[in-house]
Amino acid sequence: MPNSPFNSHDSDIDHSELERLRGEIQDEFMEMRDDLDNDDVRRLTLFLYLIPVVGFFPAVWTLYRRLGDRSQQSVSRLSVTLAMGWLLSYLLLNIGASSSPNAALPLLIVSSLLTSSYFLINIGLMLQLLRRKRLWLPGISRWSDRLP
């Protein structure tokens, strides 16, 4: 196989030039990765916190371990506040519905409206995050900022 392009002794490639190009490609890749890490991964993490019910757990973990930057902490607090408010209200309304047969239907309707609102609010916050706007809810954001 004398004409094979894989014969290393017949190659005219300058190895120092190849090493220089490899170093440049690695440097550019590292820059791109750092840019991706800094913005896109952070935003993806914020999306994770805003997933209804499921996002509560990574948000609590972030607050407990004091991870992330200021915006991640703020979104984690907001997510935890919304989830805890929804869960507490949901449980109280269902306990009331099970203990009072006369008021069961209205309480269950309010409970379903509360659950739908919780999901819609989280989706709205995700859309605000997608548009790169500030995540803020009147009253709730101010209250959630008081969390540790």
Sequence and secondary structure as in RCSB ss.txt:
>XXXX:A:sequence
MPNSPFNSHDSDIDHSELERLRGEIQDEFMEMRDDLDNDDVRRLTLFLYLIPVVGFFPAVWTLYRRLGDRSQQSV
SRLSVTLAMGWLLSYLLLNIGASSSPNAALPLLIVSSLLTSSYFLINIGLMLQLLRRKRLWLPGISRWSDRLP
>XXXX:A:secstr
 TT TT STT    HHHHHHHHHHHHHHHHHHHHHIIIIIIHHHHHHHHTSTTTTHHHHHHHHHHT S HHHHHH
HHHHHHHHHHHHHHHHHHHHHHHH STTHHHHHHHHHHHHHHHHHHHHHHHHHHHTT     TTHHHHHTT  
